[in-house]
Amino acid sequence: MESVEHHDEAATGLSLSPPPTSAPLSPLISPNSAAVSALANACWVPTREQITVLEGLYRQGMRTPTAEEIHQVTARLQEHGPIEGKNVFYWFENRLRQKQKQQQQRSDYFARQLRRPQPLPTLRRTPGKPFSPVQLQAPPAPNPPACNREGTSAHKPSPSLRS
């Protein structure tokens, strides 16, 4: 085991055992190193608890928290994992934009539905029978008045036409 740790330490320059408290940090893990910088700039991955708290605050009406509110929320969320104030600020900013985008998409959807032309009527066919010409024709016009044997109208002529 000693030889493996010694080999890993020689290969990577990092020790698996904690450094002595009196010794300064090695140049590879100094506060100005790229590794520390990469850790500091790593993406925040919120825990479920942090998301639950943030969503609860949003539902209660918090939209654009002040600097003091961000500080208080950050302190509360640090109980559930690492987080910075900028993470809280950007979470609320992104949530607000996301909700606005969803609202705009809903509005656009309903506007498209209102502009959509009405669908054509559906022809119904009896199963097993083809469409008959009667089903495809327009409805008949209203019937004209019936004629008697003499070819004149069966209803009484108006008084002004009498001779």
Secondary structure, DSSP 8 states (H G I E B T S, - for coil): -HHHHHHHHHHHS--SS---TTS---GGGSTTSHHHHHHHTS-----HHHHHHHHHHHHTT-SS--HHHHHHHHHHHGGGS---HHHHHHHHHHHHHHHHHHHHHHHHHHHHHHHS----------TTS---HHHHS---------B-TTSSBSS---GGG--
